[in-house]
């Protein structure tokens, strides 16, 4: 099973379990995967591509947390965490 397929399956499971935080995070990842597929004009991304995308998205979240904390926006920082 590819990482991309696993993310989609995990999203479905989290939606059925009504886990809002997990569902929101996986929806962000699925959207990023969709954009990457369009960019690469590929039907399925390789596991290496998915791993690189996950690392970029994690870095974005960490940077956002740092910026929110620096600006004193604790509510948004907690939401990103």
C-alpha positions, 0 to 999 in steps of 0.5 A: 500500500502506498503512502498516498493510499494510506493517507486517504484510507486514514482520512476515511477512518478518522471521519467515521470515528468523528476525530475532528483534529485528525480529520482536519490534518489529513484533509490538509495533507490530502489537498497538498497531495492533490496539488502535487499530483497536478504539478507533476502531472502524475496519477499517483505520487511515489512514496519518496514524493509523498515523504518529501511533501510530508516533511515540507508540510510539517516544516510549514506547521512548525514555522507557523507555530513559531510565528504565532508565538512570536506575535503573541497569538497563542490560540492560533499556535495551539490550533497548529500544534 
